[in-house]
Amino acid sequence: MIITDVKPQVLGLDHLAAMASLEARAFKKPWLAPDIQGELGRSFTLAMGYLTPEALLAYFLAWILPPDTHLLRLCVQPERQGLGLAAQLLRLLVEISQKKKCQTILVEVAVDNYRARRFYQMAGFIQNGRSKRYYDEVDGLRLSLDLSQWPGIRPASPSGAE
Protein backbone atom coordinates (compact mmCIF):
# COMPACT_ATOMS: atom_id res chain seq x y z
CA MET A 1 0.00 0.00 0.00
CA ILE A 2 1.62 3.20 -1.12
CA ILE A 3 0.23 6.22 0.65
CA THR A 4 -0.47 8.88 -1.96
CA ASP A 5 -3.20 10.96 -0.37
CA VAL A 6 -1.32 11.51 2.90
CA LYS A 7 2.01 13.30 2.87
CA PRO A 8 4.65 12.72 5.56
CA GLN A 9 4.95 15.55 8.01
CA VAL A 10 7.22 16.59 10.82
CA LEU A 11 5.84 15.58 14.20
CA GLY A 12 6.30 17.54 17.39
CA LEU A 13 5.00 17.88 20.92
CA ASP A 14 1.49 18.52 19.63
CA HIS A 15 1.54 14.94 18.29
CA LEU A 16 2.79 13.41 21.54
CA ALA A 17 -0.51 11.77 22.51
CA ALA A 18 -0.91 10.21 19.06
CA MET A 19 2.65 8.90 19.12
CA ALA A 20 2.25 7.39 22.61
CA SER A 21 -1.08 5.83 21.61
CA LEU A 22 0.44 4.24 18.53
CA GLU A 23 3.40 2.97 20.57
CA ALA A 24 0.99 1.30 23.01
CA ARG A 25 -0.79 -0.48 20.16
CA ALA A 26 2.29 -1.50 18.19
CA PHE A 27 4.91 -2.59 20.75
CA LYS A 28 5.07 -5.07 23.62
CA LYS A 29 7.20 -2.57 25.52
CA PRO A 30 6.12 0.83 24.21
CA TRP A 31 7.78 4.10 24.96
CA LEU A 32 5.60 6.23 27.19
CA ALA A 33 4.70 9.86 26.56
CA PRO A 34 7.50 11.18 28.85
CA ASP A 35 10.08 9.09 26.93
CA ILE A 36 8.90 10.44 23.59
CA GLN A 37 8.64 13.98 24.96
CA GLY A 38 12.24 13.84 26.15
CA GLU A 39 13.43 12.83 22.69
CA LEU A 40 11.33 15.47 20.94
CA GLY A 41 13.00 18.10 23.12
CA ARG A 42 16.44 17.38 21.67
CA SER A 43 17.66 19.71 18.92
CA PHE A 44 19.01 16.79 16.85
CA THR A 45 15.85 14.65 16.99
CA LEU A 46 13.62 14.34 13.94
CA ALA A 47 10.16 12.78 14.08
CA MET A 48 8.12 12.33 10.92
CA GLY A 49 5.02 10.36 10.16
CA TYR A 50 1.83 9.83 8.24
CA LEU A 51 -1.01 11.59 10.04
CA THR A 52 -4.66 11.64 9.00
CA PRO A 53 -7.43 13.55 10.77
CA GLU A 54 -8.38 10.24 12.39
CA ALA A 55 -5.03 8.80 13.44
CA LEU A 56 -1.28 8.59 13.22
CA LEU A 57 -0.65 5.72 10.77
CA ALA A 58 3.12 5.41 11.21
CA TYR A 59 6.14 7.40 12.33
CA PHE A 60 9.86 7.36 12.87
CA LEU A 61 11.94 9.04 15.54
CA ALA A 62 15.63 9.54 14.77
CA TRP A 63 18.71 11.43 15.86
CA ILE A 64 20.43 13.21 12.99
CA LEU A 65 24.04 13.44 14.17
CA PRO A 66 26.36 13.52 11.14
CA PRO A 67 28.08 11.37 10.14
CA ASP A 68 25.38 9.07 11.58
CA THR A 69 21.63 8.90 11.87
CA HIS A 70 20.34 6.87 14.81
CA LEU A 71 16.91 5.39 14.14
CA LEU A 72 15.28 5.18 17.55
CA ARG A 73 11.73 4.15 16.61
CA LEU A 74 9.92 3.01 13.49
CA CYS A 75 6.31 2.40 14.38
CA VAL A 76 3.34 1.38 12.22
CA GLN A 77 -0.28 0.71 13.17
CA PRO A 78 -0.59 -3.06 13.68
CA GLU A 79 -3.40 -3.35 11.12
CA ARG A 80 -1.27 -1.54 8.51
CA GLN A 81 1.97 -3.48 9.03
CA GLY A 82 3.25 -5.22 5.93
CA LEU A 83 1.72 -2.67 3.56
CA GLY A 84 4.81 -0.58 2.84
CA LEU A 85 4.50 2.29 5.33
CA ALA A 86 7.73 1.42 7.14
CA ALA A 87 9.55 1.18 3.81
CA GLN A 88 8.24 4.60 2.77
CA LEU A 89 9.36 6.13 6.05
CA LEU A 90 12.78 4.49 5.82
CA ARG A 91 13.23 5.86 2.27
CA LEU A 92 12.35 9.31 3.59
CA LEU A 93 14.84 8.97 6.44
CA VAL A 94 17.54 7.87 3.99
CA GLU A 95 16.90 10.92 1.79
CA ILE A 96 16.98 13.30 4.76
CA SER A 97 20.10 11.65 6.18
CA GLN A 98 21.91 11.94 2.86
CA LYS A 99 20.98 15.64 2.58
CA LYS A 100 22.34 16.16 6.11
CA LYS A 101 25.64 14.51 5.04
CA CYS A 102 25.13 11.38 7.13
CA GLN A 103 26.96 8.30 5.95
CA THR A 104 25.27 5.64 8.05
CA ILE A 105 21.93 4.85 9.65
CA LEU A 106 22.22 2.88 12.87
CA VAL A 107 19.45 0.93 14.59
CA GLU A 108 19.20 -1.58 17.40
CA VAL A 109 16.64 -4.38 17.16
CA ALA A 110 15.69 -7.17 19.56
CA VAL A 111 17.16 -10.51 18.55
CA ASP A 112 13.68 -12.08 18.80
CA ASN A 113 12.00 -9.45 16.60
CA TYR A 114 12.24 -11.52 13.42
CA ARG A 115 9.90 -9.34 11.40
CA ALA A 116 11.95 -6.19 12.07
CA ARG A 117 15.22 -8.04 11.47
CA ARG A 118 13.99 -9.22 8.08
CA PHE A 119 12.73 -5.75 7.17
CA TYR A 120 16.10 -4.17 7.96
CA GLN A 121 17.97 -6.96 6.16
CA MET A 122 15.84 -6.39 3.05
CA ALA A 123 16.65 -2.68 3.30
CA GLY A 124 20.38 -3.42 3.22
CA PHE A 125 21.29 -3.15 6.91
CA ILE A 126 24.08 -5.38 8.16
CA GLN A 127 24.74 -6.60 11.69
CA ASN A 128 27.72 -4.94 13.43
CA GLY A 129 27.36 -6.24 16.93
CA ARG A 130 25.23 -7.51 19.75
CA SER A 131 24.26 -5.87 23.05
CA LYS A 132 23.65 -8.39 25.79
CA ARG A 133 20.26 -8.01 27.49
CA TYR A 134 19.67 -4.66 25.78
CA TYR A 135 15.91 -5.26 25.95
CA ASP A 136 15.69 -6.55 29.53
CA GLU A 137 16.19 -10.30 29.03
CA VAL A 138 16.62 -10.12 25.25
CA ASP A 139 19.80 -9.22 23.39
CA GLY A 140 19.82 -6.36 20.90
CA LEU A 141 21.43 -6.54 17.49
CA ARG A 142 23.30 -3.45 16.29
CA LEU A 143 22.60 -2.87 12.60
CA SER A 144 23.91 -0.29 10.17
CA LEU A 145 23.11 0.90 6.69
CA ASP A 146 25.89 2.38 4.55
CA LEU A 147 24.13 5.21 2.73
CA SER A 148 26.80 5.43 0.03
CA GLN A 149 25.86 1.92 -1.10
CA TRP A 150 22.13 1.92 -0.39
CA PRO A 151 20.36 0.03 -3.17
CA GLY A 152 16.86 0.72 -1.88
CA ILE A 153 14.52 -1.75 -0.28
CA ARG A 154 14.13 -5.08 -2.01
CA PRO A 155 10.50 -6.13 -2.63
CA ALA A 156 8.93 -8.12 0.16
CA SER A 157 8.09 -11.76 -0.29
CA PRO A 158 4.41 -12.76 -0.25
CA SER A 159 4.76 -13.65 3.43
CA GLY A 160 5.22 -9.95 4.20
CA ALA A 161 8.46 -8.87 5.79
CA GLU A 162 7.50 -5.48 7.09
Buried (B, 14 or more C-beta within 10 A) or exposed (E): EEBEEBEBEEBEEEBBEBBBBBBEBBEEEBBEBEBBBEBBEEEEBBBBBBBEEEBBBBBBBBBBBEEBBBBBBBBBBEEBBBBBBBBBBBBBBBEBBBEBEBBBBBBBBBBEBEBBBBBBBBBBBEEEEEEEEBBEEBBBBBBBBEBEEBEEBEEBEEEEBB
